[in-house]
Each structure stands twice: as C-alpha cells, then as structure tokens.
Amino acid sequence: MLTRRSFLSLTGAAVLGAAALALPGCGESRGAASSASASNATAASSSAAAKSDTIVVYFSHAGENYGVGVIEEGNTAIVAKMIAEKTGADLFEIVPSEAYPEGYDECCDVALNEQNAGARPAFAQDIDLTSYSTVYLGYPIWWGDLPMCVYTFLEAHDWAGKDIHPFCTHAGSGLSGTESKIASTCLGANVGQGLSIAGTTAQNSRDQAQAAVDAWLG
Ligand SMILES: Cc1cc2nc3c(=O)[nH]c(=O)nc-3n(C[C@H](O)[C@H](O)[C@H](O)COP(=O)(O)O)c2cc1C
C-alpha cells in the first residue's frame, strides 16, 4: 500500500501498481471518476513556435503540493524551464481543459479516480510535433504513474522516430517505471534514461536541481 508518507521511501520500480494504491491523507477515493474526455480541441495555438527541432513538453500542477506548501509555479515546471534554457528548446505546457483542484487532498482524489477509471482528461491546446525530433517530456509522479492527462497528450501524437527524454519530479517514488510506460505508449519512439528530481529540491534548492539537470543533459 502506498501512503503519502511512503512517497519518501519509495524508489523507482518499487512503486506499486495503480490498482493497489491507497493514499490516506492524500485523499480517499470519493466515488466516480472525474469527468474525462479525449475530445481535445486540436488548435494550432501554442507558446512554442517551431524554430527548434527540440521541445520540452511538460505538465505541472501549481497550488498546494506535497512538502512545499502552496506554490505559484509547479515543481516540474521549474525543471522544464531549466532544460529549455540549457538546450535552447521550445517549451509547451500540457494544460488540462478542466483544471485540477488547487488543494492537495482534493487533487489526490481526482487523480486517483482518474487513474482507477483509466480516464483520459482533455487538454486545452495542442501542438504540432511533426518538426520536433527530440522531446523532453516532464511530469509529476501521481499515484506511481504519469498523470492521466499526460497519457491523453501522448496518445494524441505520432511518436515514430522521435527521441523522448523523460523527466519527473516526485516525493520519493522516483521515476516509478514511467520510462517503460512512455515507451509502450509512444510506439516507435526511442526513450532515453529519465531524470528524477524531488519536488522539494526543484522548488527549494534550485542550484541542486540545476546541477542534476546539467549532469543529465551532459
Ligand atoms: C495527485 C498526486 C499524487 C501524487 N503521487 C505521488 C506518488 O505516487 N509518488 C511520489 O513520489 N509523489 C507523488 N506526489 C507528489 C508529486 O509527485 C510531487 O510533489 C511533484 O513534485 C509535483 O510536481 P508539480 O508541482 O510539477 O505538479 C503526488 C502528488 C499529487 C498531487
């Protein structure tokens, strides 16, 4: 059983299968899954103009979060921007059509319900990835997995021939086997070794986070 406290002691693939998860203090399941739809608007609009062949795509949740209080910028967003700055890559944020709750417990409930239901929450804007050969893909670990809205994004794109470099922030679980989940979702992509940074480090020890990013990028 994965509890909120056990985030701190879990590593990598030791994270449990989603079905077995229960997170007292991170919200109990409160009934039906949140509304979810894969019918995303495929607007061309994006903050990223396709000038580079490399892009950082990320999802991140500001608001109340584990070990950091209420934050204005999500932990993963901080790391995503470090990577974009260092590589000169474009930057694209996956924004769900329906925002996740700001409160930590409430967000945990919604995320767990989505995971249990295999939901694919819609995202607000899409981006044409055709011209990008390298994608840095960032996400927080949610219940030992990618947030379901990230799967929605991944399943909406053709990944054949692209290089994907996963990175995550977390509260103790590390990458939780998400590299192989990305590989089996993004057929034909080459998935590199991922980077995991504790959310508290990204938020509160930026020099340390930057050093980890720099070492990973080589
Ligand atoms: C819904 C939810 C579920 C989470 N599940 C896990 C988990 O299974 N393992 C873990 O290490 N951290 C978990 N966390 C903590 C986040 O991964 C961590 O705080 C991360 O840095 C948040 O990144 P963000 O600010 O970019 O969203 C969870 C947080 C939330 C909100």
The ligand as a MOL file (V3000), in Angstrom:
LIG
                    3D

  0  0  0     0  0            999 V3000
M  V30 BEGIN CTAB
M  V30 COUNTS 31 33 0 0 0
M  V30 BEGIN ATOM
M  V30 1 C -2.2900 13.6490 -7.0500 0
M  V30 2 C -0.8840 13.4690 -6.5560 0
M  V30 3 C -0.3580 12.2030 -6.4660 0
M  V30 4 C 0.9820 12.0380 -6.0980 0
M  V30 5 N 1.5050 10.7690 -6.0730 0
M  V30 6 C 2.8190 10.6320 -5.8060 0
M  V30 7 C 3.4240 9.3450 -5.8460 0
M  V30 8 O 2.8010 8.3230 -6.1120 0
M  V30 9 N 4.7520 9.2630 -5.5700 0
M  V30 10 C 5.5010 10.3650 -5.2670 0
M  V30 11 O 6.6940 10.2500 -5.0610 0
M  V30 12 N 4.9460 11.5900 -5.2370 0
M  V30 13 C 3.6400 11.7620 -5.5070 0
M  V30 14 N 3.0890 13.0020 -5.4860 0
M  V30 15 C 3.9510 14.1720 -5.2450 0
M  V30 16 C 4.3620 14.8470 -6.5650 0
M  V30 17 O 4.8890 13.9200 -7.4860 0
M  V30 18 C 5.4330 15.9080 -6.3250 0
M  V30 19 O 5.0100 16.8140 -5.3440 0
M  V30 20 C 5.7910 16.6460 -7.6080 0
M  V30 21 O 6.9920 17.3460 -7.4400 0
M  V30 22 C 4.7180 17.6140 -8.0460 0
M  V30 23 O 5.1280 18.2570 -9.2180 0
M  V30 24 P 4.3530 19.5040 -9.8340 0
M  V30 25 O 4.4600 20.6320 -8.8350 0
M  V30 26 O 5.0850 19.7990 -11.0900 0
M  V30 27 O 2.9550 19.0920 -10.0820 0
M  V30 28 C 1.7670 13.1790 -5.7960 0
M  V30 29 C 1.1970 14.4580 -5.8280 0
M  V30 30 C -0.1180 14.6040 -6.2110 0
M  V30 31 C -0.7130 15.9840 -6.2750 0
M  V30 END ATOM
M  V30 BEGIN BOND
M  V30 1 1 1 2
M  V30 2 1 2 3
M  V30 3 2 2 30
M  V30 4 2 3 4
M  V30 5 1 4 5
M  V30 6 1 4 28
M  V30 7 2 5 6
M  V30 8 1 6 7
M  V30 9 1 6 13
M  V30 10 2 7 8
M  V30 11 1 7 9
M  V30 12 1 9 10
M  V30 13 2 10 11
M  V30 14 1 10 12
M  V30 15 2 12 13
M  V30 16 1 13 14
M  V30 17 1 14 15
M  V30 18 1 14 28
M  V30 19 1 15 16
M  V30 20 1 16 17
M  V30 21 1 16 18
M  V30 22 1 18 19
M  V30 23 1 18 20
M  V30 24 1 20 21
M  V30 25 1 20 22
M  V30 26 1 22 23
M  V30 27 1 23 24
M  V30 28 2 24 25
M  V30 29 1 24 26
M  V30 30 1 24 27
M  V30 31 2 28 29
M  V30 32 1 29 30
M  V30 33 1 30 31
M  V30 END BOND
M  V30 END CTAB
M  END
